[in-house]
């Protein structure tokens, strides 16, 4: 374990010993103003200034390698890494001393350099969030306890090589293949401490690229027991280029749905390629435990009876600059005997829960980590909410900045009333009410978004509208995927969602449920319920009363997913699946008929 770092997962992070070294190196790269930035495609989302500083950092890494007298063939074999190391300024001796100290502190200290230059919002494009040392070391140690040393370790989304470093420390003779799409983070693997020894250089063969593509050929070149280890990129679906989505879905072989994130797609690809003696030890965002897109993944794991499966849930806040809960998934080599499916319910406490794999696959694996039984009534006579109402997500405009407006915007652009429709941006605005009224929207501050624009082809020549459309084109609102799919890019038309009831998609304590007395439209951050014609006014009222009650909120809570920081998120399907107790369905006439029948039996009729 590296001195000065955490020794157990989940413990508070102490101040870094090398903060002065990191600060001096960061000041130096910031002052190297004559350096050309690294190519934009290397680090999508990073600014020119951030990419310029990354370029200067290459000079510091090259200077360190020259000082310690080390060279590895892979640095020349990967042209982008060679370019990064060979075309940048030479640092002064003081900076080289600092880089040496950072390298000796280990890969988590190296990660601080990159994380300080490229801000978290820019790192989301590649899903680059570095695993703390304690968690990476724990995962390697856990695999070793269960299965011993592998022959080869493939570090998925290697970053600066934290998992590669700990894998080498544990298994000196294992082949190491750290893989990453980012030439800069891959190049930072060159900052391995002298104390790790020359054996690392002989066993490490970094690869520039994405794991899914590399695995189709590269994985087959590795013989013996192969371990797929690490922290796959936490890249959301929306940030994966469309062409890559289709390729990744195909490689996952049906184990992932179309809305899967990159980490789930990588897991699906890895599982499909496992030989009998292979295994997986990955740190994944916990969302896949309960998402619809991962149903087939969960089925595969549940029914792989001859492989040990262990799930260990890490505390929220694992990554200081990304709000995401994480779970360690271990899938062991195939054994002749049936193996356990184990949940580590409290990491480090020894509390585990062994699941019965002969049962039907549980739908929500996140719920398996809690001992509490669902608070809701699940009587067979209960009825899904979808039978009373249609549940839909609000309109996805493609550019809310253009399609929604505050009174201040209406005044500034002289927009006509005919294109303005009432709009609810968020439910917390109505925290003290169960109903949205037009008067309340009108009383909102001038800066509050309370209109959605309904611009038809006939309206585009109205005073103020043509100028506003030009503004939208400057925003590139016309070029988003959703806008291009419309016959007229600015005409929301039938897409506009005006529900009877507005439903919060997320909550920290209670899910807001608002009757839409204002006839307001919603966008896709909110859900809408539209009552079916056959649902009587009485039943509608009873349903809303129940949904807002403690029992109703408990049902919604059970059906929601956990996000970081205690936020709970409902999907449209989960709202529709909400089981409404049978008592809610009865009309007064039904109740009178039931009472009359009971009285008749009492009178002996």
C-alpha positions as CSV (number, residue, x, y, z in Angstrom):
1,X,0.0,0.0,0.0
2,X,1.3,3.4,-0.9
3,X,2.3,5.5,2.1
4,X,-0.1,8.4,2.8
5,X,-3.1,6.8,1.0
6,X,-6.2,5.2,2.3
7,X,-5.9,1.6,3.3
8,X,-9.5,0.6,3.4
9,X,-12.3,1.3,0.9
10,X,-14.7,4.1,2.0
11,X,-12.4,5.8,4.5
12,X,-12.0,9.5,4.4
13,X,-9.1,10.7,2.1
14,X,-6.2,12.3,4.0
15,X,-4.5,15.3,2.6
16,X,-2.1,14.3,-0.2
17,X,1.6,14.3,0.8
18,X,2.7,15.5,-2.6
19,X,0.4,18.6,-2.9
20,X,3.3,21.0,-3.2
21,X,4.9,18.9,-5.9
22,X,1.7,18.7,-7.9
23,X,1.1,22.5,-7.5
24,X,4.5,23.4,-8.8
25,X,4.2,21.1,-11.8
26,X,0.7,22.5,-12.6
27,X,2.1,26.1,-12.4
28,X,4.9,25.2,-14.8
29,X,2.6,23.6,-17.4
30,X,0.3,26.6,-17.1
31,X,3.2,28.9,-17.9
32,X,4.3,27.1,-21.0
33,X,2.4,29.4,-23.3
34,X,4.2,28.6,-26.6
35,X,3.1,25.0,-26.6
36,X,0.6,23.8,-29.2
37,X,-2.3,21.9,-27.7
38,X,-2.7,18.2,-28.1
39,X,-5.2,17.3,-30.8
40,X,-8.9,17.8,-29.9
41,X,-9.8,14.2,-30.8
42,X,-7.4,12.9,-28.1
43,X,-9.4,14.6,-25.3
44,X,-12.9,15.5,-26.6
45,X,-14.6,18.2,-24.5
46,X,-11.3,19.7,-23.2
47,X,-10.7,23.4,-23.9
48,X,-7.8,24.7,-25.9
49,X,-6.1,25.8,-22.7
50,X,-6.6,22.4,-21.0
51,X,-5.1,20.7,-24.1
52,X,-2.2,23.1,-24.2
53,X,-1.4,22.2,-20.6
54,X,-1.7,18.5,-21.3
55,X,0.8,19.0,-24.1
56,X,3.3,20.7,-21.7
57,X,2.8,17.8,-19.3
58,X,4.1,15.5,-22.0
59,X,7.4,17.3,-21.7
60,X,7.6,16.7,-18.0
61,X,6.9,13.0,-18.4
62,X,9.5,12.7,-21.1
63,X,12.0,14.5,-18.9
64,X,11.3,12.1,-16.0
65,X,11.9,9.0,-18.3
66,X,15.2,10.4,-19.5
67,X,16.4,11.2,-16.0
68,X,15.6,7.7,-14.6
69,X,17.1,6.1,-17.8
70,X,14.1,4.0,-18.7
71,X,12.6,3.4,-22.0
72,X,9.8,1.0,-23.1
73,X,9.2,-0.1,-26.6
74,X,5.4,0.5,-26.4
75,X,6.1,4.3,-26.2
76,X,7.4,4.2,-29.7
77,X,4.9,1.6,-30.9
78,X,2.0,3.9,-30.1
79,X,2.5,7.0,-32.4
80,X,0.2,9.3,-30.4
81,X,2.0,8.6,-27.1
82,X,5.4,9.0,-28.9
83,X,4.2,12.3,-30.3
84,X,3.0,13.5,-26.8
85,X,6.4,12.6,-25.3
86,X,8.7,14.0,-28.0
87,X,7.3,17.4,-29.1
88,X,7.0,19.2,-25.8
89,X,9.2,21.6,-23.7
90,X,11.9,20.3,-21.5
91,X,11.2,21.1,-17.8
92,X,13.8,22.6,-15.4
93,X,15.5,20.5,-12.8
94,X,13.1,21.6,-10.0
95,X,10.1,20.4,-12.0
96,X,11.8,17.1,-12.7
97,X,12.4,16.6,-9.0
98,X,8.7,17.3,-8.4
99,X,7.7,14.8,-11.1
100,X,10.0,12.2,-9.6
101,X,8.3,12.7,-6.2
102,X,4.8,12.4,-7.7
103,X,5.8,9.2,-9.6
104,X,7.1,7.7,-6.4
105,X,3.9,8.6,-4.6
106,X,2.0,6.3,-7.0
107,X,-0.6,6.4,-9.7
108,X,-3.2,8.2,-7.6
109,X,-0.9,11.1,-7.3
110,X,-0.3,11.0,-11.0
111,X,-4.0,11.1,-11.6
112,X,-4.2,14.4,-9.6
113,X,-2.1,16.1,-12.4
114,X,-4.6,15.1,-15.1
115,X,-7.7,15.7,-13.0
116,X,-6.4,19.2,-12.0
117,X,-5.9,20.2,-15.7
118,X,-9.1,18.7,-17.3
119,X,-12.2,19.6,-15.3
120,X,-14.9,17.0,-14.5
121,X,-17.4,18.2,-17.1
122,X,-14.8,17.8,-19.9
123,X,-13.8,14.4,-18.6
124,X,-17.4,13.1,-18.9
125,X,-16.9,12.8,-22.7
126,X,-14.5,9.9,-22.2
127,X,-15.8,8.8,-18.8
128,X,-12.5,9.5,-17.2
129,X,-12.8,9.3,-13.4
130,X,-10.0,7.8,-11.5
131,X,-10.5,5.0,-9.0
132,X,-9.0,5.8,-5.6
133,X,-6.0,3.6,-4.6
134,X,-7.7,1.9,-1.7
135,X,-10.6,0.6,-3.8
136,X,-8.3,-0.6,-6.6
137,X,-6.1,-2.4,-4.2
138,X,-9.0,-3.9,-2.4
139,X,-10.4,-5.3,-5.7
140,X,-7.1,-6.9,-6.7
141,X,-6.6,-8.3,-3.2
142,X,-10.2,-9.7,-3.3
143,X,-9.6,-11.5,-6.6
144,X,-6.3,-12.9,-5.2
145,X,-8.1,-14.2,-2.1
146,X,-10.7,-16.0,-4.2
147,X,-8.8,-17.3,-7.2
148,X,-5.1,-16.5,-7.0
149,X,-2.9,-15.1,-9.7
150,X,-4.1,-14.8,-13.3
151,X,-1.7,-15.2,-16.2
152,X,-2.8,-12.0,-17.9
153,X,-4.6,-8.9,-16.7
154,X,-6.5,-6.7,-19.1
155,X,-7.0,-3.2,-17.5
156,X,-10.2,-1.8,-19.1
157,X,-10.3,2.0,-19.4
158,X,-6.9,2.0,-17.7
159,X,-6.5,5.8,-17.3
160,X,-3.1,6.4,-15.6
161,X,-2.8,2.7,-14.7
162,X,-4.0,2.5,-11.1
163,X,-5.3,-1.0,-11.5
164,X,-2.3,-2.1,-13.6
165,X,0.0,-0.8,-10.9
166,X,-1.8,-2.9,-8.1
167,X,-2.1,-5.9,-10.3
168,X,1.6,-5.9,-10.9
169,X,2.3,-5.4,-7.2
170,X,0.2,-8.5,-6.5
171,X,1.2,-10.7,-9.5
172,X,4.7,-10.0,-10.5
173,X,4.7,-12.4,-13.5
174,X,1.3,-11.7,-15.0
175,X,1.2,-10.0,-18.4
176,X,-0.4,-6.6,-18.2
177,X,-2.5,-5.0,-20.9
178,X,-3.7,-1.5,-19.9
179,X,-6.2,-0.2,-22.5
180,X,-7.4,3.4,-22.9
181,X,-8.6,5.6,-25.8
182,X,-6.8,8.7,-24.4
183,X,-3.2,9.0,-25.4
184,X,-2.4,11.3,-22.6
185,X,-3.6,9.2,-19.7
186,X,-2.1,6.1,-21.4
187,X,1.2,8.0,-21.7
188,X,1.0,8.9,-17.9
189,X,1.5,5.2,-17.2
190,X,5.1,6.0,-18.0
191,X,5.2,7.7,-14.6
192,X,5.7,4.5,-12.7
193,X,7.8,4.7,-9.6
194,X,11.4,3.5,-9.7
195,X,10.6,1.3,-6.7
196,X,8.3,-0.9,-8.8
197,X,11.3,-2.3,-10.6
198,X,12.2,-3.0,-14.3
199,X,9.9,-6.1,-14.3
200,X,7.0,-3.8,-14.9
201,X,8.4,-2.6,-18.2
202,X,8.9,-6.2,-19.4
203,X,5.3,-7.3,-18.6
204,X,3.2,-4.2,-19.5
205,X,2.0,-3.8,-23.1
206,X,-0.4,-0.8,-23.2
207,X,-2.9,-0.5,-26.0
208,X,-4.4,2.7,-27.4
209,X,-8.1,2.1,-28.3
210,X,-11.4,1.0,-26.9
211,X,-11.6,-2.4,-25.2
212,X,-14.6,-3.6,-27.2
213,X,-12.7,-3.2,-30.5
214,X,-9.4,-4.5,-29.2
215,X,-11.0,-7.6,-27.5
216,X,-12.1,-9.1,-30.8
217,X,-8.6,-10.0,-31.7
218,X,-6.2,-8.9,-28.9
219,X,-7.9,-10.9,-26.2
220,X,-7.6,-14.2,-28.2
221,X,-3.8,-13.6,-28.4
222,X,-3.5,-14.0,-24.6
223,X,-3.3,-17.5,-23.3
224,X,-4.0,-19.1,-19.9
225,X,-6.1,-17.5,-17.2
226,X,-7.2,-14.0,-18.2
227,X,-8.6,-11.5,-15.8
228,X,-10.6,-8.5,-17.1
229,X,-10.0,-5.9,-14.4
230,X,-10.6,-2.2,-13.8
231,X,-13.0,0.7,-14.0
232,X,-14.7,0.9,-17.5
233,X,-15.3,4.4,-18.7
234,X,-18.5,5.9,-17.2
235,X,-19.6,7.4,-20.5
236,X,-23.4,8.0,-20.9
237,X,-25.3,6.9,-23.9
238,X,-25.8,10.4,-25.2
239,X,-22.0,11.0,-25.4
240,X,-21.3,7.8,-27.4
241,X,-21.2,8.6,-31.2
242,X,-24.1,7.1,-33.0
243,X,-22.0,4.9,-35.2
244,X,-20.1,3.5,-32.2
245,X,-23.4,2.7,-30.4
246,X,-24.4,0.2,-33.1
247,X,-21.0,-1.4,-33.1
248,X,-20.9,-1.7,-29.3
249,X,-24.4,-3.1,-29.1
250,X,-23.5,-5.7,-31.7
251,X,-20.4,-6.7,-29.7
252,X,-22.4,-7.0,-26.5
253,X,-24.3,-9.7,-28.3
254,X,-27.8,-9.0,-27.0
255,X,-26.7,-8.6,-23.4
256,X,-27.5,-4.9,-23.4
257,X,-30.5,-2.8,-24.5
258,X,-30.2,0.2,-26.8
259,X,-30.0,2.7,-23.9
260,X,-27.0,1.1,-22.2
261,X,-24.1,3.2,-21.1
262,X,-20.5,2.4,-22.2
263,X,-19.6,0.6,-19.0
264,X,-22.5,-1.8,-19.4
265,X,-21.7,-2.4,-23.1
266,X,-18.1,-3.2,-22.1
267,X,-19.3,-5.6,-19.4
268,X,-21.5,-7.4,-22.0
269,X,-18.7,-7.7,-24.4
270,X,-16.4,-9.1,-21.8
271,X,-18.9,-11.7,-20.6
272,X,-19.4,-13.0,-24.1
273,X,-15.7,-13.5,-24.6
274,X,-14.9,-15.3,-21.3
275,X,-13.2,-18.7,-21.6
276,X,-13.8,-21.3,-18.8
277,X,-10.7,-20.2,-16.9
278,X,-11.3,-16.5,-17.3
279,X,-12.9,-14.0,-15.0
280,X,-14.0,-10.4,-14.5
281,X,-13.4,-7.9,-11.7
282,X,-14.9,-4.6,-12.6
283,X,-16.0,-1.4,-10.8
284,X,-19.2,-0.3,-12.4
285,X,-21.8,2.4,-11.9
286,X,-24.6,0.8,-9.8
287,X,-27.3,1.9,-12.2
288,X,-27.1,-1.3,-14.2
289,X,-28.3,-3.2,-11.2
290,X,-31.8,-2.0,-11.8
291,X,-32.0,-0.5,-15.3
292,X,-34.1,-2.1,-18.1
293,X,-31.2,-2.0,-20.5
294,X,-29.3,-4.5,-18.3
295,X,-32.0,-7.1,-17.9
296,X,-30.1,-9.6,-20.1
297,X,-26.9,-8.9,-18.4
298,X,-28.5,-9.8,-15.1
299,X,-30.0,-12.9,-16.5
300,X,-26.6,-14.1,-17.8
301,X,-25.0,-13.6,-14.4
302,X,-27.8,-15.2,-12.5
303,X,-27.9,-18.3,-14.7
304,X,-24.1,-18.8,-14.9
305,X,-24.5,-21.3,-12.0
306,X,-20.9,-22.6,-12.3
307,X,-19.3,-19.2,-11.9
308,X,-19.0,-17.4,-8.6
309,X,-20.7,-14.0,-8.8
310,X,-20.0,-11.5,-6.0
311,X,-21.4,-8.0,-5.9
312,X,-20.0,-5.4,-3.4
313,X,-21.7,-2.0,-3.1
314,X,-19.4,0.9,-2.5
315,X,-20.5,4.0,-0.7
316,X,-21.8,7.0,-2.7
317,X,-19.0,9.6,-3.2
318,X,-16.4,7.1,-4.2
319,X,-15.3,9.5,-6.9
320,X,-14.8,13.0,-5.5
321,X,-15.7,14.7,-8.8
322,X,-18.5,12.5,-10.1
323,X,-21.8,11.8,-8.4
324,X,-22.2,8.1,-9.0
325,X,-22.7,5.0,-6.9
326,X,-20.5,2.1,-7.8
327,X,-20.5,-1.7,-7.4
328,X,-17.7,-4.1,-7.7
329,X,-18.7,-7.1,-9.8
330,X,-16.6,-10.3,-9.6
331,X,-17.3,-13.2,-12.0
332,X,-15.1,-16.1,-11.3
333,X,-13.7,-18.9,-13.6
334,X,-16.1,-21.7,-14.4
335,X,-16.1,-24.6,-11.9
336,X,-17.4,-28.2,-12.0
337,X,-19.7,-27.5,-9.1
338,X,-22.5,-24.8,-8.7
339,X,-21.1,-21.6,-7.3
340,X,-22.5,-19.0,-4.9
341,X,-24.1,-15.7,-5.9
342,X,-23.2,-13.4,-3.0
343,X,-24.0,-9.8,-2.1
344,X,-21.6,-7.9,0.2
345,X,-24.1,-5.7,1.8
346,X,-21.7,-3.6,3.9
347,X,-18.2,-3.4,2.5
348,X,-15.6,-4.2,5.1
349,X,-18.1,-5.5,7.7
350,X,-18.1,-9.1,6.6
351,X,-21.9,-9.0,6.2
352,X,-22.9,-11.0,3.2
353,X,-26.1,-12.4,1.7
354,X,-26.1,-15.5,-0.5
355,X,-28.9,-15.6,-3.1
356,X,-30.8,-18.7,-4.2
357,X,-30.1,-19.0,-7.9
358,X,-32.9,-21.5,-8.4
359,X,-35.4,-18.6,-8.0
360,X,-36.6,-16.4,-10.9
361,X,-34.1,-13.7,-11.7
362,X,-34.9,-10.7,-9.4
363,X,-35.9,-7.6,-11.4
364,X,-34.1,-5.0,-9.2
365,X,-30.7,-6.1,-7.9
366,X,-30.2,-2.8,-6.1
367,X,-33.1,-3.6,-3.8
368,X,-31.4,-6.9,-2.9
369,X,-28.8,-5.0,-0.9
370,X,-31.4,-3.8,1.6
371,X,-32.9,-6.0,4.2
372,X,-36.2,-4.2,4.4
373,X,-39.1,-5.7,2.7
374,X,-41.1,-3.4,0.3
375,X,-43.5,-1.2,2.3
376,X,-46.2,-1.4,-0.4
377,X,-49.2,-3.7,-0.5
378,X,-48.7,-6.2,-3.3
379,X,-52.1,-7.9,-3.1
380,X,-53.1,-9.9,-6.2
381,X,-56.1,-7.6,-6.6
382,X,-54.0,-4.5,-7.0
383,X,-54.0,-2.9,-10.4
384,X,-51.1,-1.2,-12.3
385,X,-51.5,2.5,-12.6
386,X,-51.2,2.3,-16.4
387,X,-54.7,0.8,-16.6
388,X,-56.0,4.1,-15.3
389,X,-53.8,6.5,-17.1
390,X,-51.2,6.8,-19.9
391,X,-47.8,7.7,-18.5
392,X,-45.4,9.5,-20.8
393,X,-42.2,11.6,-20.5
394,X,-42.5,15.2,-21.4
395,X,-41.4,16.5,-24.8
396,X,-37.7,16.3,-25.7
397,X,-37.2,19.6,-27.5
398,X,-33.5,19.2,-28.5
399,X,-32.7,22.6,-27.1
400,X,-34.6,23.8,-24.1
401,X,-32.6,27.1,-24.1
402,X,-34.4,28.0,-27.3
403,X,-37.8,26.3,-26.9
404,X,-38.5,27.5,-23.3
405,X,-38.6,31.1,-22.2
406,X,-39.0,33.4,-19.2
407,X,-41.1,36.6,-19.3
408,X,-37.8,38.5,-19.5
409,X,-37.1,36.7,-22.8
410,X,-40.6,37.3,-24.2
411,X,-40.2,41.1,-23.5
412,X,-36.7,41.2,-24.9
413,X,-37.6,39.5,-28.2
414,X,-41.2,41.0,-28.4
415,X,-42.6,37.5,-28.8
416,X,-46.3,37.3,-29.6
417,X,-48.7,35.7,-27.1
418,X,-50.0,33.3,-29.8
419,X,-46.7,31.3,-29.7
420,X,-46.5,31.1,-25.9
421,X,-47.9,28.1,-24.0
422,X,-47.8,27.7,-20.2
423,X,-44.8,25.5,-19.1
424,X,-43.7,23.9,-15.9
425,X,-40.0,23.6,-15.7
426,X,-39.7,21.7,-12.3
427,X,-42.0,20.5,-9.6
428,X,-40.1,22.0,-6.7
429,X,-41.5,25.4,-7.7
430,X,-44.8,24.1,-6.3
431,X,-43.6,22.6,-3.1
432,X,-46.5,23.9,-1.1
433,X,-49.2,22.9,-3.5
434,X,-50.8,19.8,-5.1
435,X,-52.0,21.7,-8.1
436,X,-50.6,24.0,-10.9
437,X,-52.8,27.0,-11.5
438,X,-52.3,29.6,-14.3
439,X,-52.3,32.4,-11.7
440,X,-49.3,30.8,-9.9
441,X,-47.3,30.6,-13.2
442,X,-48.1,34.2,-14.0
443,X,-46.8,35.3,-10.5
444,X,-43.4,33.7,-11.0
445,X,-40.4,36.0,-11.3
446,X,-39.5,37.4,-14.8
447,X,-36.4,35.2,-14.9
448,X,-38.4,31.9,-14.3
449,X,-39.0,29.7,-17.4
450,X,-42.7,29.5,-17.7
451,X,-43.4,29.4,-21.4
452,X,-42.8,26.8,-24.1
453,X,-42.8,28.1,-27.7
454,X,-45.3,26.7,-30.2
455,X,-44.1,28.2,-33.4
456,X,-45.8,26.9,-36.5
457,X,-44.9,27.5,-40.1
458,X,-47.7,30.1,-40.2
459,X,-46.2,32.0,-37.2
460,X,-42.6,32.3,-38.4
461,X,-43.3,35.7,-40.1
462,X,-44.9,37.2,-37.0
463,X,-43.1,40.3,-35.4
464,X,-40.3,39.1,-33.3
465,X,-40.5,35.5,-34.3
466,X,-38.2,35.6,-37.3
467,X,-35.5,37.3,-35.2
468,X,-35.9,34.7,-32.5
469,X,-35.6,31.9,-35.0
470,X,-32.3,33.4,-36.2
471,X,-31.2,33.4,-32.6
472,X,-32.1,29.7,-32.4
473,X,-30.0,29.0,-35.4
474,X,-27.0,30.8,-33.8
475,X,-27.5,28.4,-30.9
476,X,-27.5,25.5,-33.4
477,X,-30.9,24.5,-32.1
478,X,-31.9,23.6,-35.7
479,X,-29.1,21.1,-36.0
480,X,-29.7,18.8,-33.1
481,X,-30.9,15.3,-33.8
482,X,-34.4,15.9,-32.5
483,X,-34.8,19.2,-34.5
484,X,-33.6,17.6,-37.7
485,X,-36.1,14.8,-37.3
486,X,-39.0,17.3,-37.5
487,X,-40.7,18.4,-40.7
488,X,-40.1,21.9,-39.5
489,X,-37.3,22.1,-37.0
490,X,-38.9,24.7,-34.7
491,X,-42.5,23.3,-34.8
492,X,-43.1,21.0,-31.8
493,X,-46.6,20.3,-33.0
494,X,-48.1,17.1,-31.6
495,X,-44.9,16.4,-29.6
496,X,-46.1,18.9,-27.0
497,X,-47.0,17.1,-23.8
498,X,-49.9,18.6,-21.8
499,X,-50.8,16.0,-19.2
500,X,-53.6,15.9,-16.6
501,X,-51.1,15.3,-13.8
502,X,-47.4,16.3,-13.6
503,X,-45.2,13.8,-12.0
504,X,-41.7,14.3,-10.6
505,X,-39.2,11.8,-12.1
506,X,-36.7,12.2,-9.2
507,X,-36.9,13.0,-5.5
508,X,-34.9,13.0,-2.3
509,X,-37.8,12.5,0.1
510,X,-41.2,12.5,-1.7
511,X,-42.3,12.4,-5.4
512,X,-44.3,15.5,-6.3
513,X,-47.6,14.8,-8.0
514,X,-49.4,17.9,-9.3
515,X,-52.8,18.3,-11.0
516,X,-52.3,20.4,-14.1
517,X,-55.0,23.1,-13.7
518,X,-53.0,25.5,-15.9
519,X,-52.9,23.1,-18.9
520,X,-49.1,23.5,-18.8
521,X,-46.7,21.6,-21.0
522,X,-43.7,19.7,-19.7
523,X,-40.3,18.7,-21.1
524,X,-38.6,15.4,-20.6
525,X,-37.3,16.0,-17.1
526,X,-40.8,15.4,-15.9
527,X,-43.5,12.7,-16.5
528,X,-47.2,13.3,-17.3
529,X,-50.3,11.2,-16.6
530,X,-53.2,11.5,-18.9
531,X,-56.3,9.8,-17.5
532,X,-58.1,7.2,-19.6
533,X,-61.6,8.1,-20.6
534,X,-63.1,5.2,-18.6
535,X,-61.4,6.3,-15.3
536,X,-64.0,8.2,-13.4
537,X,-63.5,11.5,-11.6
538,X,-63.9,9.8,-8.3
539,X,-61.3,7.1,-9.0
540,X,-58.9,9.8,-10.3
541,X,-59.2,11.7,-7.0
542,X,-58.7,8.5,-4.9
543,X,-55.7,7.5,-6.9
544,X,-54.0,10.9,-6.4
545,X,-54.8,10.9,-2.7
546,X,-53.3,7.4,-2.4
547,X,-50.2,8.3,-4.5
548,X,-49.5,11.3,-2.2
549,X,-50.0,9.2,1.0
550,X,-47.2,7.6,2.9
551,X,-48.2,4.2,1.6
552,X,-48.4,5.4,-2.0
553,X,-45.0,7.2,-1.7
554,X,-43.5,3.9,-0.3
555,X,-44.7,2.1,-3.4
556,X,-43.1,4.7,-5.7
557,X,-39.9,4.6,-3.6
558,X,-39.7,0.8,-3.9
559,X,-39.9,1.1,-7.7
560,X,-37.3,3.8,-8.0
561,X,-33.6,3.5,-8.6
562,X,-30.9,5.0,-6.3
563,X,-28.6,7.7,-7.7
564,X,-25.7,9.3,-5.9
565,X,-26.3,11.5,-2.9
566,X,-29.6,9.8,-1.9
567,X,-31.5,10.9,-5.0
568,X,-34.2,8.4,-6.2
569,X,-35.2,8.2,-9.8
570,X,-38.3,6.7,-11.3
571,X,-38.6,5.4,-14.9
572,X,-41.8,5.8,-16.9
573,X,-42.2,2.0,-16.9
574,X,-41.9,1.9,-13.1
575,X,-44.6,4.6,-12.7
576,X,-46.9,2.5,-14.9
577,X,-46.1,-0.6,-13.0
578,X,-47.1,1.0,-9.7
579,X,-49.7,-1.2,-8.1
580,X,-52.8,0.7,-7.0
581,X,-54.7,-1.0,-4.1
582,X,-58.1,-2.4,-5.2
583,X,-59.9,-0.2,-2.7
584,X,-58.9,2.8,-4.8
585,X,-60.8,1.5,-7.8
586,X,-64.3,1.6,-6.3
587,X,-66.8,4.2,-7.4
588,X,-69.4,5.4,-4.8
589,X,-72.0,3.4,-6.7
590,X,-69.9,0.3,-6.4
591,X,-69.5,0.9,-2.6
592,X,-73.3,1.3,-2.2
593,X,-74.0,-1.9,-4.1
594,X,-71.5,-3.7,-1.9
595,X,-73.1,-2.3,1.2
596,X,-76.6,-3.3,0.0
597,X,-75.5,-6.8,-0.7
598,X,-73.9,-7.1,2.8
599,X,-77.1,-5.8,4.4
600,X,-79.1,-8.3,2.4
601,X,-77.0,-11.2,3.8
602,X,-77.4,-9.8,7.3
603,X,-81.2,-9.8,6.9
604,X,-81.2,-13.3,5.6
605,X,-82.3,-12.4,2.1
